[in-house]
Amino acid sequence: MSLAHENKTKMIKELVLKIIIFLKQNSSSLEKKKILDLITLINLDQQNTNYQKSNKPPKSESIKDALSSIHCDKLLPIKNAIALTLNQLQWNIDDGEFYRKNSNIGHNYLNGNMNTELIGPKKGFFKSKELRLGLFLLQSNIFYKDHYHASPELYLNLTNGTKWRFKGSAWRLKKAGSIVFNPPFRSHAMLVADIPFLSVWCWPHSSSGKCVLTY
Ligand SMILES: [Fe+2]
């Protein structure tokens, strides 16, 4: 193992630990706690890492804007850990991979998203058979259409201004620091305003299933 990989492992492990600490302190429901328990089972040792090529975040201005909008004290450890690891991570763009072929998810989403997998079966920095934990960004003014999937899902909203709706009901503003749990197959959508949407995202199992558009 090279020294560079060793340092990278330490930094990314630190980010995952900061996420775990936040979730431990702020997850009230049983479903959120169950997902947290599964995250804490992942081996964060160097032996359990993939060699990944780091790349500059493709939406670099948006993620800088998102990070600079985070002022809430309790999110600062995660914000700082993301800022430190930003150029160490492997950033991906979902070009429709998460959706069924010809899904009509739309250019708005396809051109405006970016993610990295801190833990995951194929693209994760730390390996896991099923669990995927990562960061997910949507640029400003994007409507992420109503969709659902087989995996239960946990989101930690890191930025303000994004509205969510569930099962097509009224839009609800979710503040930075709020945690959303989506049960399997519950439809959800997001509407991003001026501040880019930056989040921590987790699919604990059934993570190879595709997302399906509700309408
Ligand atoms: Fe989802």
Boltz pocket constraint, residues with backbone or C-beta under 6 A from the ligand:
constraints:
  - pocket:
      binder: B
      contacts: [[A, 147], [A, 149], [A, 153], [A, 182], [A, 188]]
      max_distance: 6.0
